[in-house]
Amino acid sequence: MTENGGRELQSVEPVATTVPAERALSLTQTDSLDLSGLSDEQVSLIKRQHADGMVSIQVKAAEMKLDVSALDAALTSFTDQTAKASQAGAHATIQHSQTSAIGKTEVVIGNTERAAAGRFAGFSEAVQKYILWIVGAVAVLVILGSTVMGR
């Protein structure tokens, strides 16, 4: 304890252990898990689970790489088609949505006002378009429900 009643932190040096390679499992490049207290069967099981996990990570990375490549190819194609439409004097809006391993991607490309605004026509646009109808329908349902319940 120090004079002001607080405690001082002690420097804790990592204890250097020499664990044989067959009794250790590398978790990252700098971390390892000491398996020396386990039986050979337990070590084998943990190493198998670790290998399965590493394979799963590699598969996921490959899937994500394919998804990114496919999205890049699609965007390049959309851009090329829009450029061709502009050269021909035509107007085009290309709207694309996909969900993949990298997440959901929504793209609007074109040479129109809507494409320039970057709005993606979807549920929110439909709600905005029909908001009065939706509010009216809800009001009618509430009135009908209250009259039925009042009886």
N, CA and C of each residue as an Amber inpcrd file, in Angstrom:
protein
   453
   0.8550000  -1.1710000   0.0000000   0.0000000   0.0000000   0.0000000
   0.8980000   1.2290000   0.0000000   0.4110000   2.2900000  -0.6190000
   1.1490000   3.5410000  -0.6190000   0.6680000   4.3960000   0.5290000
   1.3230000   5.5510000   0.6860000   0.9740000   6.4370000   1.7940000
  -0.4610000   6.9320000   1.7220000  -1.0160000   7.0890000   0.5160000
  -2.3730000   7.6180000   0.3970000  -3.4400000   6.5250000   0.4740000
  -3.0670000   5.3250000   0.8230000  -4.0350000   4.2490000   1.0130000
  -4.3390000   3.4540000  -0.2380000  -3.7670000   3.8360000  -1.3830000
  -4.0080000   3.1010000  -2.6190000  -3.0350000   1.9540000  -2.7630000
  -3.2850000   1.1150000  -3.6890000  -2.3870000  -0.0040000  -3.9420000
  -1.5890000   0.2620000  -5.2010000  -0.3690000  -0.1750000  -5.1970000
   0.4730000  -0.0270000  -6.3750000   0.3780000  -1.2950000  -7.1990000
   0.4280000  -1.1110000  -8.5110000   0.4230000  -2.2640000  -9.4050000
   1.8270000  -2.8260000  -9.4980000   1.9170000  -4.1000000  -9.4950000
   3.2040000  -4.7440000  -9.6410000   3.3960000  -5.1210000 -11.1010000
   4.6140000  -5.0510000 -11.5510000   4.9300000  -5.4440000 -12.9100000
   4.8720000  -6.9700000 -12.9800000   4.0610000  -7.4590000 -13.8720000
   3.9260000  -8.9030000 -14.0230000   4.5700000  -9.2990000 -15.3350000
   5.6660000 -10.0110000 -15.2340000   6.3600000 -10.4920000 -16.4200000
   5.7610000 -11.8360000 -16.8230000   5.5660000 -12.0710000 -18.1280000
   5.0670000 -13.3850000 -18.5260000   6.0750000 -14.4600000 -18.1540000
   5.5470000 -15.5560000 -17.6700000   6.4130000 -16.6650000 -17.2810000
   6.7670000 -17.4390000 -18.5430000   8.0560000 -17.5560000 -18.7990000
   8.5030000 -18.2780000 -19.9810000   8.3490000 -19.7720000 -19.7230000
   7.5380000 -20.3940000 -20.5310000   7.3670000 -21.8360000 -20.3950000
   7.8620000 -22.4920000 -21.6700000   8.4060000 -23.6300000 -21.5040000
   8.8610000 -24.3760000 -22.6680000   7.9650000 -25.6000000 -22.7940000
   6.9260000 -25.4390000 -23.5850000   5.9800000 -26.5220000 -23.8190000
   6.3440000 -27.1680000 -25.1460000   6.4730000 -28.4820000 -25.1720000
   6.7910000 -29.1460000 -26.4380000   5.7250000 -28.8340000 -27.4960000
   6.1250000 -28.7100000 -28.7390000   5.2250000 -28.3280000 -29.8350000
   4.0260000 -29.2720000 -29.9500000   4.2330000 -30.5500000 -29.6870000
   3.1090000 -31.4900000 -29.7990000   2.1060000 -31.3370000 -28.6620000
   2.4510000 -30.5640000 -27.6480000   1.5830000 -30.3160000 -26.5080000
   1.1110000 -28.8640000 -26.4480000   1.1780000 -28.1510000 -27.5730000
   0.7240000 -26.7650000 -27.6300000  -0.0750000 -26.5610000 -28.9100000
  -0.9820000 -25.6280000 -28.8700000  -1.8100000 -25.3140000 -30.0240000
  -1.7100000 -23.8100000 -30.2600000  -1.2550000 -23.4240000 -31.4310000
  -1.1040000 -22.0130000 -31.7510000  -2.4670000 -21.4280000 -32.0970000
  -2.9050000 -20.4330000 -31.3190000  -4.1950000 -19.7960000 -31.5570000
  -4.0630000 -18.6710000 -32.5780000  -3.0150000 -17.9240000 -32.4950000
  -2.6870000 -16.8900000 -33.4710000  -1.2030000 -16.9750000 -33.6910000
  -0.6560000 -16.0030000 -34.3710000   0.7770000 -16.0420000 -34.6050000
   1.5650000 -15.8330000 -33.3120000   0.9590000 -15.1660000 -32.3290000
   1.6950000 -14.8780000 -31.1010000   1.1230000 -15.5930000 -29.8790000
  -0.0720000 -16.1310000 -29.9730000  -0.6930000 -16.7970000 -28.8240000
  -0.7070000 -18.3080000 -29.0310000  -0.5860000 -19.0210000 -27.9320000
  -0.7350000 -20.4730000 -28.0050000  -1.4410000 -20.9540000 -26.7510000
  -2.0340000 -22.0870000 -26.8540000  -2.7840000 -22.6830000 -25.7630000
  -2.0110000 -23.8850000 -25.2470000  -1.7180000 -23.8750000 -23.9740000
  -0.9620000 -24.9600000 -23.3460000  -1.8870000 -26.1550000 -23.1450000
  -1.5730000 -27.2410000 -23.8030000  -2.3760000 -28.4630000 -23.7100000
  -1.6600000 -29.5470000 -22.9100000  -0.6310000 -29.1840000 -22.1760000
   0.2040000 -30.1890000 -21.5110000  -0.5260000 -30.9900000 -20.4430000
  -1.6220000 -30.4800000 -19.8760000  -2.3330000 -31.2200000 -18.8400000
  -3.3810000 -32.1690000 -19.3890000  -3.4650000 -32.2920000 -20.7080000
  -4.5090000 -33.1100000 -21.3220000  -3.9470000 -34.4390000 -21.8170000
  -4.8400000 -35.3880000 -21.9690000  -4.4400000 -36.6950000 -22.5080000
  -4.2180000 -36.5680000 -24.0190000  -3.5940000 -37.6000000 -24.5930000
  -3.3440000 -37.5940000 -26.0350000  -4.6540000 -37.5160000 -26.8240000
  -5.6950000 -38.1910000 -26.3570000  -6.9870000 -38.1680000 -27.0470000
  -7.6010000 -36.7620000 -27.0060000  -7.5040000 -36.1040000 -25.8520000
  -8.0420000 -34.7480000 -25.7170000  -7.2720000 -33.7610000 -26.5970000
  -5.9590000 -33.9140000 -26.6370000  -5.1390000 -33.0420000 -27.4890000
  -5.5160000 -33.2380000 -28.9500000  -5.6710000 -34.4990000 -29.3410000
  -6.0520000 -34.7920000 -30.7300000  -7.4070000 -34.1850000 -31.0650000
  -8.3720000 -34.2990000 -30.1490000  -9.7100000 -33.7400000 -30.3760000
  -9.6580000 -32.2170000 -30.5110000  -8.9250000 -31.5640000 -29.6330000
  -8.8300000 -30.1000000 -29.6820000  -8.1250000 -29.6530000 -30.9620000
  -7.0620000 -30.3600000 -31.3490000  -6.3570000 -30.0060000 -32.5850000
  -7.2560000 -30.2240000 -33.8030000  -8.0840000 -31.2660000 -33.7660000
  -9.0310000 -31.5320000 -34.8700000 -10.0610000 -30.4020000 -34.9530000
 -10.6010000 -29.9960000 -33.7950000 -11.5710000 -28.8940000 -33.7710000
 -10.9320000 -27.5970000 -34.2600000  -9.6970000 -27.3590000 -33.8740000
  -8.9810000 -26.1680000 -34.3260000  -8.8010000 -26.2010000 -35.8400000
  -8.3920000 -27.3370000 -36.3740000  -8.2010000 -27.4750000 -37.8270000
  -9.5230000 -27.2640000 -38.5620000 -10.6160000 -27.8290000 -38.0230000
 -11.9420000 -27.6420000 -38.6390000 -12.3190000 -26.1620000 -38.6550000
 -12.0300000 -25.4800000 -37.5570000 -12.3190000 -24.0520000 -37.4790000
 -11.5120000 -23.2460000 -38.4860000 -10.2520000 -23.5940000 -38.6380000
  -9.4000000 -22.8960000 -39.6040000  -9.8900000 -23.1350000 -41.0320000
 -10.3430000 -24.3440000 -41.3270000 -10.9010000 -24.6410000 -42.6550000
 -12.1740000 -23.8280000 -42.8700000 -13.0210000 -23.7400000 -41.8630000
 -14.2570000 -22.9510000 -41.9750000 -13.9500000 -21.4890000 -42.2610000
 -12.9270000 -20.9520000 -41.6040000 -12.5330000 -19.5620000 -41.8480000
 -12.0650000 -19.3830000 -43.2870000 -11.2990000 -20.3260000 -43.7880000
 -10.8110000 -20.2430000 -45.1710000 -11.9630000 -20.3330000 -46.1720000
 -12.9330000 -21.2100000 -45.8940000 -14.1000000 -21.3370000 -46.7740000
 -14.8960000 -20.0370000 -46.7850000 -15.1140000 -19.4630000 -45.6120000
 -15.8540000 -18.1950000 -45.5050000 -15.1280000 -17.0840000 -46.2560000
 -13.8090000 -17.0230000 -46.1200000 -13.0250000 -16.0080000 -46.8250000
 -13.1430000 -16.1850000 -48.3400000 -13.1140000 -17.4310000 -48.8030000
 -13.2520000 -17.6920000 -50.2420000 -14.6350000 -17.2900000 -50.7430000
 -15.6840000 -17.5830000 -49.9530000 -17.0440000 -17.1800000 -50.3320000
 -17.1490000 -15.6580000 -50.4340000 -16.5840000 -14.9710000 -49.4640000
 -16.6470000 -13.5070000 -49.4660000 -15.8820000 -12.9400000 -50.6590000
 -14.7580000 -13.5450000 -50.9900000 -13.9730000 -13.0840000 -52.1410000
 -14.7670000 -13.2700000 -53.4280000 -15.4510000 -14.3970000 -53.5690000
 -16.2890000 -14.6320000 -54.7480000 -17.4270000 -13.6260000 -54.8200000
 -18.0610000 -13.3430000 -53.6690000 -19.1560000 -12.3730000 -53.6440000
 -18.6750000 -10.9870000 -54.0320000 -17.5160000 -10.5930000 -53.5530000
 -16.9670000  -9.2840000 -53.9010000 -16.6490000  -9.2270000 -55.3970000
 -16.0720000 -10.3000000 -55.9360000 -15.7560000 -10.3500000 -57.3640000
 -17.0190000 -10.2790000 -58.2140000 -18.0570000 -11.0030000 -57.7990000
 -19.3250000 -10.9850000 -58.5410000 -19.9630000  -9.6040000 -58.4920000
 -19.9360000  -8.9610000 -57.3380000 -20.4940000  -7.6160000 -57.2230000
 -19.7030000  -6.6370000 -58.0810000 -18.3890000  -6.7520000 -58.0810000
 -17.5540000  -5.8780000 -58.9010000 -17.8770000  -6.0600000 -60.3840000
 -18.0450000  -7.3030000 -60.8200000 -18.3790000  -7.5700000 -62.2250000
 -19.7530000  -6.9990000 -62.5730000 -20.7130000  -7.1510000 -61.6610000
 -22.0620000  -6.6220000 -61.9050000 -22.0340000  -5.1030000 -61.9950000
 -21.3330000  -4.4400000 -61.0890000 -21.2570000  -2.9780000 -61.1130000
 -20.5680000  -2.4760000 -62.3810000 -19.5360000  -3.1690000 -62.8100000
 -18.8490000  -2.7980000 -64.0510000 -19.8020000  -2.9290000 -65.2340000
 -20.5560000  -4.0190000 -65.2650000 -21.5280000  -4.2280000 -66.3460000
 -22.6090000  -3.1520000 -66.3220000 -23.1390000  -2.8420000 -65.1370000
 -24.1800000  -1.8130000 -65.0250000 -23.6650000  -0.4600000 -65.5220000
 -22.4450000  -0.1300000 -65.1340000 -21.8490000   1.1470000 -65.5380000
 -21.6560000   1.1880000 -67.0460000 -21.1720000   0.0930000 -67.6190000
 -20.9810000   0.0270000 -69.0760000 -22.3110000   0.1730000 -69.8150000
 -23.3510000  -0.5060000 -69.3290000 -24.6610000  -0.4250000 -69.9790000
 -25.2360000   0.9860000 -69.8920000 -25.0290000   1.6410000 -68.7600000
 -25.5020000   3.0250000 -68.6140000 -24.7590000   3.9450000 -69.5740000
 -23.4580000   3.7440000 -69.7130000 -22.6650000   4.5660000 -70.6340000
 -23.1340000   4.3510000 -72.0740000 -23.4230000   3.1040000 -72.4400000
 -23.9200000   2.8150000 -73.7900000 -25.2800000   3.4630000 -74.0220000
 -26.1330000   3.4310000 -73.0220000 -27.4500000   4.0660000 -73.1480000
 -27.2920000   5.5700000 -73.3200000 -26.3980000   6.1810000 -72.5820000
 -26.1610000   7.6250000 -72.6980000 -25.6410000   7.9810000 -74.0840000
 -24.7280000   7.1780000 -74.6120000 -24.1850000   7.4270000 -75.9530000
 -25.2670000   7.3050000 -77.0180000 -26.2370000   6.4170000 -76.7830000
 -27.3260000   6.2140000 -77.7390000 -28.4460000   7.2290000 -77.5490000
 -28.3120000   8.0920000 -76.5430000 -29.3330000   9.0970000 -76.2830000
 -30.5120000   8.5650000 -75.4890000 -30.3550000   7.4180000 -74.9140000
 -31.4420000   6.8100000 -74.1320000 -31.2170000   7.0930000 -72.6490000
 -32.2750000   6.9410000 -71.8790000 -32.1950000   7.0990000 -70.4290000
 -32.3450000   5.7250000 -69.7890000 -31.5490000   5.4960000 -68.7690000
 -31.5880000   4.1890000 -68.1090000 -31.3750000   4.3530000 -66.6130000
 -32.1290000   3.5860000 -65.8580000 -31.9100000   3.4690000 -64.4270000
 -31.8240000   1.9780000 -64.1270000 -30.7270000   1.5820000 -63.5500000
 -30.5300000   0.1770000 -63.1850000 -30.5570000   0.1030000 -61.6740000
 -31.4520000  -0.7210000 -61.1830000 -31.6110000  -0.8970000 -59.7420000
 -31.2830000  -2.3450000 -59.4250000 -30.3890000  -2.5440000 -58.4680000
 -29.9530000  -3.8980000 -58.1390000 -29.8510000  -4.0580000 -56.6320000
 -30.3110000  -5.1830000 -56.1370000 -30.2040000  -5.4970000 -54.7180000
 -29.7770000  -6.9460000 -54.5800000 -28.8280000  -7.1880000 -53.7050000
 -28.4190000  -8.5710000 -53.4470000 -27.9720000  -8.7170000 -52.0030000
 -28.2020000  -9.8960000 -51.4830000 -27.7250000 -10.2360000 -50.1530000
 -26.7500000 -11.3960000 -50.3140000 -25.5620000 -11.2080000 -49.7670000
 -24.5270000 -12.2270000 -49.9040000 -23.7690000 -12.3420000 -48.5900000
 -22.6590000 -13.0440000 -48.6300000 -21.8410000 -13.2330000 -47.4280000
 -21.2960000 -11.9100000 -46.9020000 -21.1740000 -10.9020000 -47.7630000
 -20.6450000  -9.6200000 -47.3090000 -21.7360000  -8.6800000 -46.8130000
 -22.9830000  -9.0870000 -46.9410000 -24.0940000  -8.2690000 -46.4620000
 -25.0540000  -7.9340000 -47.5840000 -25.9280000  -6.9610000 -47.3200000
 -26.9080000  -6.5500000 -48.3210000 -26.3670000  -5.3360000 -49.0560000
 -26.4410000  -5.3860000 -50.3780000 -25.9720000  -4.2930000 -51.2130000
 -27.1200000  -3.8350000 -52.0930000 -27.3780000  -2.5310000 -52.0970000
 -28.3950000  -1.9410000 -52.9580000 -27.7230000  -0.8780000 -53.7990000
 -27.9220000  -0.9510000 -55.1140000 -27.2510000  -0.0440000 -56.0270000
 -28.2700000   0.5390000 -56.9980000 -28.1750000   1.8440000 -57.2390000
 -28.9470000   2.5070000 -58.2850000 -27.9440000   3.2190000 -59.1700000
 -27.8900000   2.8110000 -60.4360000 -26.9700000   3.3990000 -61.4030000
 -27.7860000   3.8340000 -62.6090000 -27.4570000   4.9680000 -63.1630000
 -28.1470000   5.3890000 -64.3690000 -27.8910000   6.8380000 -64.6940000
 -28.5990000   7.3010000 -65.7370000 -28.4600000   8.6780000 -66.1720000
 -29.8040000   9.4120000 -66.0750000 -30.5820000   9.0520000 -65.0720000
 -31.8730000   9.6980000 -64.8470000 -31.8320000  10.4500000 -63.5210000
 -32.8690000  11.2630000 -63.2840000 -32.9340000  12.0130000 -62.0280000
 -33.0170000  11.0730000 -60.8270000 -33.8030000  10.0120000 -60.9770000
 -33.9430000   9.0660000 -59.8680000 -32.6110000   8.4020000 -59.5360000
 -31.8580000   8.0340000 -60.5670000 -30.5470000   7.4230000 -60.3300000
 -29.5910000   8.4340000 -59.7000000 -29.6750000   9.6810000 -60.1510000
 -28.8070000  10.7160000 -59.5920000 -29.1240000  10.9690000 -58.1180000
 -30.4120000  10.8290000 -57.7690000 -30.8030000  11.0140000 -56.3710000
 -30.3360000   9.8530000 -55.5110000 -30.0790000   8.7140000 -56.1450000
 -29.5950000   7.5550000 -55.4050000 -30.6470000   6.8730000 -54.5650000
 -31.9170000   7.1320000 -54.8690000 -32.9890000   6.4990000 -54.0940000
 -33.2420000   5.1000000 -54.6170000 -33.4140000   4.2020000 -53.7050000
 -33.7090000   2.8140000 -54.0380000 -35.1890000   2.5910000 -53.8310000
 -35.9020000   2.3170000 -54.9160000 -37.3450000   2.1010000 -54.8090000
 -37.5820000   0.8200000 -54.0330000 -38.2700000   0.9660000 -52.9530000
 -38.5200000  -0.2040000 -52.1350000 -39.7200000   0.0210000 -51.2550000
 -39.7120000  -0.6130000 -50.1320000 -40.8330000  -0.5640000 -49.2050000
 -41.1270000   0.8590000 -48.7500000 -40.1040000   1.6240000 -48.4160000
 -40.3250000   2.9810000 -47.8990000 -40.9700000   3.8760000 -48.9400000
 -40.5970000   3.7090000 -50.2130000 -41.2100000   4.5130000 -51.2620000
 -42.6750000   4.1480000 -51.4330000 -43.0010000   2.8690000 -51.3320000
 -44.3980000   2.4420000 -51.4410000 -45.2040000   2.9880000 -50.2670000
 -44.6190000   2.9810000 -49.0880000 -45.3160000   3.5190000 -47.9140000
 -45.5790000   5.0030000 -48.1050000 -44.5850000   5.7510000 -48.5810000
 -44.7730000   7.1780000 -48.8120000 -45.8530000   7.4370000 -49.8530000
 -45.9100000   6.6100000 -50.8740000 -46.8780000   6.7940000 -51.9540000
 -48.3040000   6.5410000 -51.4670000 -48.4810000   5.5660000 -50.5970000
 -49.8120000   5.1570000 -50.1540000 -50.0970000   5.4810000 -48.6940000
 -49.3900000   6.4240000 -48.1110000 -49.5230000   6.7080000 -46.6860000
 -50.9430000   7.1100000 -46.3030000 -51.6090000   7.9150000 -47.1290000
 -52.9860000   8.3190000 -46.8040000 -53.9260000   7.1240000 -46.8200000
 -53.7400000   6.2350000 -47.7720000 -54.5750000   5.0350000 -47.8300000
 -54.3290000   4.1470000 -46.6080000 -53.0860000   4.0300000 -46.2190000
 -52.7310000   3.1940000 -45.0620000 -53.3430000   3.7730000 -43.7880000
 -53.1920000   5.0870000 -43.5890000 -53.7500000   5.7410000 -42.3990000
 -55.2680000   5.6000000 -42.3830000 -55.9010000   5.7890000 -43.5430000
 -57.3560000   5.6470000 -43.6320000 -57.8110000   4.2360000 -43.2970000
 -57.1010000   3.2430000 -43.8150000 -57.4710000   1.8540000 -43.5500000
 -57.3250000   1.5290000 -42.0750000 -56.2620000   2.0140000 -41.4510000
 -56.0620000   1.7750000 -40.0170000 -57.1790000   2.4500000 -39.2200000
 -57.5520000   3.6730000 -39.5970000 -58.6300000   4.3820000 -38.8950000
 -59.9490000   3.6280000 -39.0210000 -60.2510000   3.1130000 -40.2080000
 -61.4860000   2.3470000 -40.4100000 -61.4670000   1.0880000 -39.5470000
 -60.3290000   0.4090000 -39.5000000 -60.2190000  -0.8030000 -38.6800000
 -60.4020000  -0.4910000 -37.1990000 -59.8600000   0.6270000 -36.7360000
 -60.0110000   1.0150000 -35.3380000 -61.4720000   1.3110000 -35.0250000
 -62.1370000   2.0310000 -35.9130000 -63.5530000   2.3680000 -35.7040000
 -64.4000000   1.1060000 -35.7030000 -64.1700000   0.2180000 -36.6690000
 -64.9230000  -1.0360000 -36.7180000 -64.6510000  -1.8840000 -35.4790000
 -63.3930000  -1.9280000 -35.0670000 -63.0420000  -2.7090000 -33.8790000
 -63.6910000  -2.1730000 -32.6330000 -63.7540000  -0.8640000 -32.4950000
 -64.3600000  -0.2760000 -31.2940000 -65.8700000  -0.4740000 -31.2880000
 -66.5100000  -0.4500000 -32.4430000 -67.9660000  -0.6750000 -32.4870000
 -68.2890000  -2.1290000 -32.1890000 -67.4830000  -3.0250000 -32.6730000
 -67.7180000  -4.4530000 -32.4190000 -67.4790000  -4.7630000 -30.9450000
 -66.4330000  -4.1940000 -30.3620000 -66.1090000  -4.4420000 -28.9510000
 -67.1140000  -3.7710000 -28.0190000 -67.7330000  -2.6880000 -28.4920000
 -68.6970000  -1.9430000 -27.6680000 -70.0210000  -2.6660000 -27.5350000
 -70.2580000  -3.6400000 -28.3260000 -71.5330000  -4.3620000 -28.2620000
 -71.5310000  -5.4190000 -27.2380000
